[in-house]
Amino acid sequence: MKNDKFYRELVLKMHEVSVVPPQTVGPFTPVYKIVAGKLKFFPFKVIVPLSFLFILFAYLIFGTSLVKLAELLQAGF
């Protein structure tokens, strides 16, 4: 079976398919690795504070119209 050409090509193709290159995101690769690692193990430690900050900034920018929009959306659903 070692002398079979098809078998050798198949093994080479399987090895080629199974090798996965590391993820790269250009210059943001170090940041991506840090963020992805933290999100894998403790997603709520990152998502909850970011959502609170987003809500705070949205309230500071839009003011009470944000509350009116939330009331309108709640009434619609």
C-alpha positions in Angstrom: 0.0 0.0 0.0 3.0 2.3 0.5 3.8 2.1 -3.2 0.3 3.1 -4.3 0.3 6.6 -5.9 -3.3 7.3 -5.1 -2.7 6.5 -1.4 0.3 8.9 -1.2 -1.7 11.7 -2.9 -4.6 11.1 -0.6 -2.4 11.2 2.5 -0.8 14.5 1.3 -4.2 16.0 0.6 -5.5 15.0 4.0 -2.5 16.5 5.6 -2.9 19.7 3.6 -6.6 20.0 4.6 -5.9 19.3 8.3 -3.3 22.0 8.7 -5.1 25.2 9.7 -3.1 28.4 9.7 -3.4 30.7 12.7 -6.0 33.5 12.7 -4.6 36.9 11.7 -6.4 40.2 11.6 -3.6 42.3 10.2 -2.2 44.9 12.7 -5.1 44.1 15.1 -4.0 40.5 15.7 -2.6 41.0 19.3 -5.7 42.9 20.3 -7.9 40.1 18.7 -6.0 37.4 20.6 -6.5 39.2 24.0 -10.2 40.0 23.4 -11.0 36.6 22.0 -9.3 34.9 24.9 -11.2 36.9 27.5 -14.5 36.4 25.7 -14.0 32.6 25.6 -13.7 32.2 29.4 -15.5 35.2 30.9 -17.9 36.8 28.4 -20.1 38.5 31.0 -17.1 40.3 32.6 -16.6 42.1 29.3 -20.1 42.3 27.7 -22.0 43.6 30.8 -19.7 46.6 31.5 -19.5 47.4 27.8 -23.3 47.4 27.5 -23.6 49.7 30.6 -21.1 52.1 29.1 -22.9 52.0 25.7 -26.2 52.8 27.4 -24.7 55.6 29.5 -23.1 57.2 26.4 -26.3 56.8 24.4 -28.3 58.5 27.3 -25.8 61.3 27.5 -26.0 61.9 23.7 -29.7 61.4 23.1 -31.1 62.3 26.6 -34.7 61.7 27.3 -35.5 60.9 23.7 -33.8 57.6 24.3 -36.3 56.8 27.1 -39.2 57.8 24.8 -37.8 55.5 22.1 -37.6 52.6 24.6 -41.2 53.2 25.7 -42.4 53.3 22.1 -40.6 50.1 21.3 -42.0 48.4 24.4 -45.5 49.5 23.5 -45.1 48.1 20.0 -43.9 44.7 21.1 
